[in-house]
Structure formats: C-alpha cells, structure tokens
Amino acid sequence: MAERVLVVEDDPPVRRMLERSLVAEGFDVRAAADGGAALAMAADSAPDLVVLDVTMPGLSGIDVCRRLREKGLSGGVLMLTARDAIEDRIRGLDAGADDYVVKPFAIEEVVARLHALTRRGRDQSARVGFAGITLDTATNTVERGARRSS
C-alpha cells in the first residue's frame, strides 16, 4: 500500500511539481494550498507523511505542524522553507517536525528523506484510516472527527 502524503504548499507551481513527482515515486498524494485546508484534510484521513511549507498566509507551517501533533498525528513531517537560519530550523523541529529541507531543493532529496521517515515510522504507531475513522494500534484508540475513544 502506498504511503499517504499530504503536501501543503501555497506556491501553485511548487505544489504541482511536488504532487507530480511524489505520485511518480509511488506515493498517494493529496495537496492543500494553506494551513486551514491542510488541517481539514488531515482530520479526514490521517496522512502517513506531511510535506509542509513553513511560510504561508494565515496559519504558518509551524502552527500547522504543532496542531497536527496536538491532534495525535504520528506520521513524519518534513518542513520545506527558504528560511535557513539555525533558529528557524530549531523552531520547526521544536514544533514537531521530523526533518527540514531548505529551498531551493532537489526533489530527489525530498523523496529520499520521505523514504527515511517512512522507515523510521514503521517502528512507531500504526495508524489506519478509512471513511473518516482512524485506528491507532499503538495506543488502542479510535478517532472519528474530533471524537476519540479507547
């Protein structure tokens, strides 16, 4: 089964390039143009991986990452940004990101990092989602929308 990737990027050409490239690499890709749409998509179907632009209008990638983690997203989060200062990278990692790639980037590096995050994730929580319901076998919880039960 293909890894489900949520791409969140406000720049349409970059978003389309990421979508096409990741689909060609065998990922099941959904894309959002902003943080609000990303949170809604993630609530509908928990992605295995998230590729998240840091600088977006409205909710920043940092805010989106923090909220996804607060809602229990256990999949890998890869931040993409033009900000390359150490402080910026630390903020992203502290918000819950697993990795950080600076723009401009080579798509081959993004793919390699997503594969690495997938390998790491196999040892952690197993989340399975269908029709708006998510089962987390590591925590023995079921989620439907905002409702969670054990």
N, C-alpha and C positions, 0 to 999 in steps of 0.2 A: 504494500500500500504506500502510495506517495506521501511524503511529508507535506502537511498543510502549512503554507507560508502566507502570512499577512504582510503585504508591502504597504507602508504608509509613507507617502512622498507627495508633497504639494506641487512639485515641478512636473507637469504632464509629460514632457519628453523623457525625463529620467525615470518616472514611474512606468511608462510604457516599455522602456528599454529593460528595466528590471523584470517586469512581468514576462516579456517575451523570452528573455534569457533564462529565467528560472524555470519557466514551463519547458523550454528546450532541454533543460538539465533534469527533467523528470519530477519537478515539484508541482504540487497542486496549489495554484496561486490565486489569492483574492487581493484586491488592492483598494486602498482608501486614499482620498486626497487631503484629509485633515484628521485631527485627533479625535473629534467627536464621532465621525464615521468609523474610525478605527475601533473605538470602544464599543460601538454598537455591533460591528461585525464580530469582534472577539467574544461578545456576550452571546451571539447567536451560535457560533461554532468555534470552540476553543482551538486556536491555531497551535501547531507544534512549534513553529518558529515565527518570529516577528522581525522584519527589517524596517527600522524606524528612523525617519529623518528627524533630526533634533530641532531645527529651526523651521517652524510652521506658524501660520497665522492662527490665532485662537489658542488652543492648547498646544504647548510645546511638546516635543518628543520626550523630554524629561518628565513632564506631567503625565503624559500618556503611559510611559513605562511604569512610573510609580503607581498609577491607578490600576494598571493591569496586574502588577504584583500584589497589590492590596486585595484584588478580587480573586487571587489564587492562581494566576497564570504561572505554570511551572515550566513552560517551554522556553527555548532560548530566545534571547533578544539581542539583535545586532543593531547598534546605532550607526547611522551614516550622517556625517556632517562635515562642513567646511571648517569648523572650529577645531583647531589642532593644539590648543594650549593644554598643558598638563591639567590645569584646574578644570577645564571643560570635560576632559576625559574622565576625571575623577567624579565630577558631578553625575555624568551618565552612568558610570559603574555604581556609584552610591545609590542611584535611583532604582537600580535593579537590572541594568543591562549586563549581559554576559561578555560582550565584545564590542569593539569600537573601531570603525573604519573611517578614515578621513577622505573627503572628496578632494580632487577627483580620484576615483578608484578604478581598479581593473575588475571587471565582472568576474574574472577567474578567481580573484582573491575573495570576493564576496561568496561565491559558490563554495570555495574550499573552507571558508570559515563557517558557513551554514552546515556543511557536512561534519565539521568538527563539533559544532554544537549538538548536532543530531546524535553523534556517537556518545557525547557526554550525557545527553538526556536519556539514553537507554537505561542508564543505571539509576535513574530517579523515578519520579512519579509517572505512572502510566495513565494518561487521560484519554478517554474515548468519548466522542460526541456524536450525537445524531438527533435530528429534529429538535434542536434547542435544549437537549438534555445532555449533560456531561457527567460521566462516571470517572472518578479518580480512585484507582485501585490501591494506591499507596496510602491514602487517608480514609478509604472506605466511605466516601461521601458522594452524593448525587446532587447535581445542581440543575435547576430549571429556571432560567432567567436569573433573578436575584435571590431566589429561594434555595436554601441548602439544607440537606438533611443527612443524618448519619444512619 
